[in-house]
Amino acid sequence: MAGPQQAPHLHLAELTASQFLDIWRHFDADGNGYIEGKELENFFQELESARKGAGVDSKKDNLGDKMKEFMRKYDKNADGKIEMAELAQILPTEENFLLCFRQHVGSSSEFMEAWRRYDTDRSGYIEANELKGFLSDLLKKANRPYDEPKLQEYTQTILRMFDMNGDGKLGLSEMSR
């Protein structure tokens, strides 16, 4: 029997958006959009192991105390769960891209406005080329430098995150997640 699966890229170096997504999916085992309960405990244990492996001095407090301190610091809305945007602030994500994406379409009205603007063919879906245009505009608005390969990587990462049926385009219900 194989041992427990290690987190794909859990270290304290800067992560690409794709690596961040791999880590998110590793810890959000039930896919509900939160790291909570046993998932949170597993995340914290692996984070502590990574910190020790990187030579970061860890206090002698017990695990429960460390988790409480951690949640006070990072659980911004104090709901007892870690959301993707909260994790993006914990892990040093490349250009904090996912957080930037999430903040750009924060409210439902902003989301619908962006949807109408980028669904250029009015098909009811955001295809990869339309998503690429959205991401390009988002990166320009955030003054974040990018090149064509990076834009392609970001486009594929967003598709991996939200394209639940694997058809290569985003439906309204998929994007509203």
C-alpha positions as CSV (number, residue, x, y, z in Angstrom):
1,M,0.0,0.0,0.0
2,A,1.4,3.4,-1.0
3,G,2.0,6.1,1.6
4,P,0.1,9.4,1.7
5,Q,0.3,11.5,-1.4
6,Q,2.6,14.5,-1.0
7,A,1.4,18.0,-1.9
8,P,2.6,18.6,-5.5
9,H,4.7,21.7,-5.0
10,L,4.5,22.7,-1.3
11,H,7.6,24.7,-0.7
12,L,8.2,28.3,0.2
13,A,9.5,29.5,-3.2
14,E,7.3,31.5,-5.6
15,L,4.6,29.3,-7.2
16,T,3.2,29.5,-10.7
17,A,-0.6,29.8,-11.0
18,S,-0.6,26.2,-12.2
19,Q,1.4,24.9,-9.2
20,F,-0.9,26.9,-6.9
21,L,-4.0,25.2,-8.5
22,D,-2.3,21.8,-8.0
23,I,-1.8,22.6,-4.3
24,W,-5.4,23.9,-3.9
25,R,-6.8,20.7,-5.4
26,H,-4.6,18.5,-3.3
27,F,-5.9,20.1,-0.1
28,D,-9.5,20.8,-1.1
29,A,-10.0,17.0,-1.3
30,D,-13.8,17.2,-1.4
31,G,-13.8,19.9,-4.1
32,N,-16.2,22.2,-2.2
33,G,-14.1,25.3,-2.6
34,Y,-12.8,25.5,0.9
35,I,-9.9,23.9,2.9
36,E,-11.6,23.0,6.2
37,G,-11.6,20.4,8.9
38,K,-9.3,17.5,8.2
39,E,-8.2,19.2,5.0
40,L,-7.1,22.2,7.0
41,E,-5.2,20.0,9.5
42,N,-3.4,18.2,6.6
43,F,-2.5,21.6,5.0
44,F,-1.2,22.9,8.3
45,Q,0.9,19.8,9.0
46,E,2.5,19.9,5.5
47,L,3.1,23.6,5.8
48,E,4.9,23.1,9.1
49,S,7.0,20.3,7.6
50,A,7.9,22.5,4.7
51,R,8.8,25.4,7.1
52,K,11.0,23.1,9.1
53,G,12.6,21.7,6.0
54,A,13.4,25.2,4.9
55,G,15.0,26.0,8.2
56,V,12.3,28.3,9.5
57,D,12.4,28.2,13.3
58,S,9.0,27.0,14.6
59,K,7.7,27.9,18.1
60,K,7.3,25.0,20.5
61,D,3.5,25.5,20.8
62,N,1.3,22.5,20.2
63,L,-0.4,22.0,16.8
64,G,-3.8,23.2,18.0
65,D,-2.4,26.5,19.3
66,K,-0.4,27.0,16.0
67,M,-3.5,26.3,14.0
68,K,-5.6,28.9,16.0
69,E,-2.9,31.5,15.5
70,F,-2.7,30.7,11.8
71,M,-6.4,31.0,11.4
72,R,-6.6,34.3,13.3
73,K,-3.9,35.6,10.9
74,Y,-5.2,34.2,7.5
75,D,-8.9,33.4,7.8
76,K,-9.9,37.0,6.8
77,N,-13.6,36.5,7.0
78,A,-13.3,34.3,10.2
79,D,-15.5,31.5,8.9
80,G,-13.1,28.7,10.0
81,K,-12.2,27.8,6.5
82,I,-9.5,28.8,4.0
83,E,-10.8,30.1,0.7
84,M,-8.8,30.3,-2.5
85,A,-8.2,34.0,-2.2
86,E,-7.0,33.5,1.4
87,L,-4.6,30.8,0.3
88,A,-3.3,33.0,-2.4
89,Q,-2.1,35.4,0.3
90,I,-0.5,32.6,2.3
91,L,1.4,30.9,-0.5
92,P,3.8,33.1,-2.5
93,T,1.9,32.8,-5.8
94,E,3.6,34.2,-8.9
95,E,2.4,37.7,-9.3
96,N,-0.5,36.7,-7.0
97,F,-2.4,36.1,-10.3
98,L,-5.3,34.2,-8.9
99,L,-6.0,36.9,-6.3
100,C,-5.9,39.5,-9.0
101,F,-8.3,37.5,-11.1
102,R,-10.7,37.0,-8.1
103,Q,-10.6,40.7,-7.1
104,H,-11.4,41.8,-10.7
105,V,-14.7,40.0,-10.8
106,G,-15.5,40.4,-7.1
107,S,-19.2,41.4,-7.2
108,S,-22.0,39.7,-9.1
109,S,-22.6,42.9,-11.1
110,E,-18.9,43.2,-12.0
111,F,-19.0,39.5,-13.0
112,M,-22.0,39.9,-15.3
113,E,-20.5,43.1,-16.8
114,A,-17.2,41.2,-17.6
115,W,-19.2,38.2,-18.9
116,R,-21.1,40.3,-21.4
117,R,-18.0,42.2,-22.5
118,Y,-15.9,39.1,-23.1
119,D,-18.5,36.8,-24.6
120,T,-17.9,38.6,-27.9
121,D,-19.8,36.1,-30.1
122,R,-22.8,36.0,-27.7
123,S,-22.7,32.2,-27.6
124,G,-23.3,32.1,-23.8
125,Y,-19.8,30.7,-23.3
126,I,-16.4,32.2,-22.8
127,E,-14.2,30.3,-25.2
128,A,-10.4,30.1,-24.7
129,N,-9.7,33.0,-27.1
130,E,-12.3,35.2,-25.3
131,L,-10.8,34.3,-21.9
132,K,-7.4,35.1,-23.1
133,G,-8.6,38.6,-24.0
134,F,-10.1,39.0,-20.6
135,L,-6.9,37.9,-18.9
136,S,-4.8,40.2,-21.1
137,D,-7.0,43.2,-20.1
138,L,-6.9,42.1,-16.5
139,L,-3.1,42.0,-16.4
140,K,-2.9,45.4,-18.1
141,K,-5.3,46.9,-15.7
142,A,-3.2,45.5,-12.8
143,N,0.0,46.7,-14.3
144,R,1.4,43.2,-14.4
145,P,3.9,42.4,-17.1
146,Y,3.3,39.2,-19.1
147,D,4.3,37.6,-22.4
148,E,2.4,35.3,-24.7
149,P,3.5,32.0,-23.1
150,K,2.5,33.4,-19.6
151,L,-0.8,34.6,-20.9
152,Q,-1.4,31.1,-22.4
153,E,-0.5,29.4,-19.1
154,Y,-2.9,31.7,-17.2
155,T,-5.7,31.0,-19.7
156,Q,-5.1,27.2,-19.3
157,T,-5.0,27.5,-15.6
158,I,-8.3,29.3,-15.4
159,L,-9.8,26.7,-17.7
160,R,-8.5,23.9,-15.5
161,M,-10.0,25.7,-12.4
162,F,-13.5,26.4,-13.8
163,D,-14.2,24.2,-16.8
164,M,-15.9,21.4,-14.9
165,N,-17.2,19.5,-17.9
166,G,-13.9,19.7,-19.9
167,D,-15.4,21.2,-23.0
168,G,-12.7,23.9,-23.3
169,K,-15.1,26.8,-22.7
170,L,-16.7,28.3,-19.6
171,G,-20.4,28.4,-19.1
172,L,-22.1,30.9,-16.9
173,S,-22.6,28.4,-14.1
174,E,-19.0,27.3,-14.2
175,M,-17.7,30.9,-14.0
176,S,-20.1,31.9,-11.3
177,R,-18.2,29.5,-9.0
